[in-house]
Amino acid sequence: MRAVWLVTTVLLQWTAVAQPSRNGLESQPSRNGLESREADIGLPSEESVRRDAEAQGRELCVVRPLGQDKDDAPAIVDALTRRCRSNSIVFLPGPVYNIRSAMTTEGLDDVHIVQLGRLLWSPDIEYWRSVSMPVGFQNQSTVWYFGGSSIEWDGHGVGTFDGNGQVWYDWAQNRGNLARRPMNINFRGLSDSHIHRLRFVQSQMWTMAVTYSTNVDFDDIYVNNTSSSQWNTLNTDGCDTIYSDSITFRRWFVTNGDDAIALKPNSTNISIYDSVFADGQGVAIGSVGQYNGQYDYISNFYARNITLRNTAHVSYLKTWGGVSRGFPPNGGGGGLGQASDIVMEDITVDRLRQQPFFAWQCENYEGHLGEDCNSSKYKLSRFAWRRVSGTVIDQVVETGHFQCSAAAGGCDDVEVSDINIQKVGGGRLDTWYCENVNGGSGFACNVAQDKRMASSRAGPGPIFST
């Protein structure tokens, strides 16, 4: 029999747990329809997990909360970096783990994590900013590096990451990309792994980033970053991929104030299926071309059966201009590269706030937004939206807005087909703005060469959403 390692022997009762974030919707397991049937009929017990470990010849580490507001992060790190670093099961029965220090758990091999508890980050903004760790893109940072190979992480519909985000939203006061404002977790150097049935609520910044990773499936993931104050939830992306290949998202439910899922530089073979996105910007391809003289790329993105409710767009492609102005994260430009083979099919939209289909090459957040639009040498080609239906708010005047840079030779092979989008108040939307579009099919460019790019978006647009 394999040894069972109990990290602590104290099991908190539900009546003694630290309070979760103030959004009352997050105090109970999500009921958004994405939980598995196993969560409905009974969660795994410690005994059943023990039997699984014995049957599979795996080490078992049970990590119990310490209680009394003590930091549970060291015990989690200890389990994942020592006894249970490989060929193991790590069981987090909960109910609540207080996370009060940064974590690095990399190089794991063949580890199964069973998480039933809530990881609750403390609201100490200055402490977290002092210990946050760089992600390797812009000024983005994290408080957990997690990586390895052949990882199975199962939250059974109740395992939760709670970033205590409201304190961060109030602190940021709608300002974007503030230095050392961390995301919950950076999946970094992760391969051949499956992350599923987890919940992420009230994230501090981006919910997560996937960097330098390959062949990872994220299934049945719930994200809700909602503010209860006057301040918005800018920068609370659901997930950003960077320097990663073959990443698949299935059955995601995202409510937030920014990109649901964003492909950043050097993202290839990214797929999204059967998901619902609400209130943010939609799916982002970019931004790219931010770093002067550097080459990056995005290729082979595919999404199918996506519902978008009250988002800005279905998806939007965004590159920085060809003139470098300021420095990242809010300035930049002059980068090189290409984004190609971008396809979304079978899309339902409900009250979109801006153009459903959007591409532009004028990104900048240091007073130059919408300038230098024809200077970018970043090439956009072969992108398509097929079978899209639903509604936009009455203020939206364009179905698609494609501002493509002359310096890059314009956008090639833009396709739309089987589009049926109505205004909420009645009337079909069928107006298309085009600039430097080559080989467009399925639409007529009935508005062209309008240079008023800075005011092209109808409704509230993103600020510092890179």
C-alpha positions, -999 to 999 in steps of 0.1 A, spaced: 0 0 0 13 34 -9 18 58 20 -9 84 26 6 118 35 -16 141 55 -2 176 52 -23 188 82 -48 171 104 -71 200 109 -104 200 89 -124 232 90 -161 232 94 -182 253 69 -192 276 98 -157 286 104 -144 295 69 -131 328 58 -157 348 38 -155 346 0 -157 375 -24 -187 398 -19 -205 388 -50 -232 367 -35 -235 346 -67 -200 332 -59 -207 320 -24 -221 287 -37 -210 263 -64 -220 275 -98 -253 265 -112 -247 276 -148 -253 242 -163 -217 234 -169 -212 211 -139 -208 174 -145 -233 149 -134 -208 136 -109 -211 169 -90 -249 165 -88 -249 129 -75 -220 131 -51 -184 143 -49 -155 120 -44 -148 112 -7 -113 109 8 -119 71 10 -127 69 -27 -97 90 -36 -75 67 -14 -88 37 -32 -80 52 -65 -45 60 -54 -40 24 -42 -54 9 -74 -32 31 -96 -1 27 -75 1 64 -68 13 84 -38 -16 102 -21 -12 137 -5 -42 151 13 -39 188 20 -62 201 47 -68 238 55 -50 251 86 -78 274 96 -77 306 117 -66 326 87 -33 308 84 -16 306 50 -24 273 33 -2 280 2 30 265 17 13 232 23 0 231 -13 34 239 -26 50 213 -4 26 186 -16 32 194 -53 70 199 -51 80 171 -27 62 138 -20 36 142 -47 56 158 -75 51 127 -97 29 96 -101 5 109 -75 -29 122 -65 -32 154 -45 -65 158 -28 -78 192 -17 -111 185 1 -116 220 14 -136 238 24 -115 269 21 -78 274 17 -64 308 26 -38 318 0 -14 344 14 18 338 -4 30 332 -40 33 297 -53 57 280 -78 49 244 -87 66 234 -119 81 203 -134 53 181 -122 49 147 -139 18 125 -140 0 142 -112 -38 141 -106 -53 170 -85 -87 165 -71 -99 199 -59 -132 203 -40 -122 234 -19 -120 271 -26 -87 287 -29 -92 322 -15 -66 349 -21 -61 375 6 -71 411 -2 -37 426 6 -30 445 -26 4 459 -17 17 425 -6 6 408 -38 21 435 -59 54 431 -41 56 394 -48 39 390 -82 60 372 -108 65 381 -145 45 362 -171 69 373 -198 46 395 -218 40 432 -214 39 439 -176 16 410 -169 23 391 -136 10 362 -116 11 348 -81 12 311 -92 35 294 -117 21 260 -125 36 236 -150 44 200 -158 34 171 -180 5 147 -179 -15 166 -153 -52 159 -146 -68 186 -125 -105 180 -117 -126 205 -98 -158 184 -100 -178 215 -106 -171 229 -71 -133 235 -69 -129 272 -70 -102 299 -74 -114 331 -57 -91 361 -63 -110 385 -40 -112 407 -70 -135 434 -58 -107 451 -39 -86 451 -70 -115 466 -92 -120 493 -66 -83 500 -64 -78 501 -102 -107 526 -107 -110 516 -144 -73 521 -151 -58 495 -174 -27 473 -172 -15 486 -139 20 473 -130 22 441 -109 -15 436 -107 -14 398 -108 -35 371 -124 -45 340 -104 -24 314 -122 0 311 -151 0 277 -167 36 277 -178 53 249 -195 23 227 -193 19 198 -217 -3 168 -224 -27 178 -197 -64 181 -188 -78 209 -166 -115 206 -161 -146 213 -140 -130 243 -122 -145 276 -112 -127 310 -113 -145 339 -96 -135 375 -89 -101 373 -105 -76 400 -96 -66 407 -132 -66 382 -161 -80 350 -148 -52 329 -162 -25 328 -189 -13 297 -208 23 302 -218 49 280 -234 25 251 -233 12 225 -257 -15 199 -260 -37 210 -231 -75 207 -228 -95 231 -206 -130 217 -203 -161 228 -183 -146 260 -169 -167 287 -152 -154 323 -150 -173 351 -133 -155 384 -127 -182 409 -117 -180 442 -99 -205 452 -73 -192 488 -72 -190 518 -97 -157 505 -110 -155 481 -139 -137 448 -144 -113 459 -172 -84 435 -178 -103 404 -163 -97 383 -194 -109 347 -191 -77 332 -206 -48 345 -227 -26 321 -247 10 331 -254 37 311 -271 14 280 -269 2 254 -294 -28 230 -295 -48 245 -266 -85 235 -266 -113 252 -246 -146 233 -243 -178 243 -225 -166 276 -210 -190 300 -194 -174 335 -190 -189 366 -176 -163 394 -173 -154 429 -184 -128 422 -211 -118 394 -236 -134 361 -230 -105 343 -245 -76 361 -262 -48 348 -285 -16 367 -279 17 364 -298 28 330 -311 -5 312 -304 -12 283 -328 -39 257 -332 -62 272 -306 -98 259 -305 -130 269 -286 -162 248 -286 -196 249 -271 -191 280 -249 -211 310 -236 -195 344 -232 -212 374 -216 -207 411 -210 -170 415 -221 -154 421 -255 -158 387 -271 -130 367 -286 -98 386 -292 -72 378 -319 -44 399 -305 -33 424 -297 -1 417 -317 26 438 -333 32 457 -302 70 453 -299 90 473 -324 109 452 -349 98 419 -334 81 392 -354 52 371 -340 23 351 -354 -11 336 -348 -24 308 -369 -51 281 -371 -77 293 -347 -111 276 -349 -143 282 -328 -177 265 -332 -210 267 -314 -204 299 -294 -231 321 -278 -222 357 -270 -245 379 -248 -240 416 -245 -204 414 -256 -188 440 -279 -180 417 -308 -181 381 -319 -144 384 -324 -120 412 -332 -85 412 -347 -62 439 -335 -27 449 -343 -7 479 -332 3 505 -358 35 505 -376 49 535 -358 62 528 -323 47 553 -298 54 549 -262 63 516 -245 43 484 -235 19 477 -220 -1 508 -230 22 520 -258 42 504 -285 38 494 -322 61 486 -351 59 449 -347 60 424 -376 42 392 -383 10 376 -395 -23 363 -383 -40 338 -406 -66 310 -408 -90 324 -382 -124 307 -384 -156 310 -363 -187 290 -371 -223 284 -358 -224 316 -336 -254 330 -318 -254 366 -306 -277 385 -282 -276 423 -280 -240 428 -291 -229 464 -283 -206 470 -313 -198 456 -347 -201 418 -347 -170 415 -369 -141 438 -364 -105 441 -375 -82 471 -372 -45 479 -371 -44 511 -350 -40 499 -314 -25 523 -289 -33 534 -254 -11 564 -249 -31 591 -267 -27 576 -302 -56 552 -305 -68 551 -341 -37 567 -356 -11 553 -380 -37 529 -393 -21 523 -426 15 519 -413 14 485 -397 33 458 -416 15 430 -397 -4 408 -422 -40 396 -417 -53 369 -440 -78 341 -443 -103 348 -416 -140 338 -418 -172 340 -399 -199 315 -409 -235 309 -398 -239 338 -374 -274 349 -362 -289 370 -335 -292 406 -324 -273 438 -318 -284 469 -299 -300 496 -320 -270 520 -319 -248 496 -339 -246 507 -375 -221 483 -390 -221 445 -394 -184 444 -400 -156 469 -398 -124 460 -415 -96 486 -413 -66 469 -429 -32 484 -432 -19 495 -466 17 489 -455 9 453 -450 -8 450 -484 -43 450 -468 -62 420 -455 -65 390 -478 -94 365 -481 -120 378 -457 -151 356 -457 -185 359 -442 -214 336 -450 -249 329 -438 -252 360 -416 -285 370 -402 -282 398 -376 -311 420 -366 -313 452 -346 -332 447 -313 -357 473 -324 -361 457 -358 -344 458 -392 -316 437 -406 -280 449 -402 -261 447 -434 -235 476 -436 -199 469 -441 -169 492 -437 -138 482 -457 -104 496 -461 -77 477 -480 -97 445 -481 -86 420 -508 -107 391 -519 -136 396 -496 -166 373 -501 -201 372 -488 -205 409 -481 -205 442 -500 -182 470 -489 -208 498 -489 -188 521 -467 -152 526 -476 -121 547 -469 -137 565 -439 -107 578 -420 -125 585 -387 -111 554 -371 -109 567 -336 -147 570 -334 -156 539 -354 -169 518 -326 -205 521 -316 -212 520 -279 -187 517 -251 -153 505 -263 -124 489 -244 -98 510 -227 -63 496 -222 -76 462 -233 -44 449 -250 
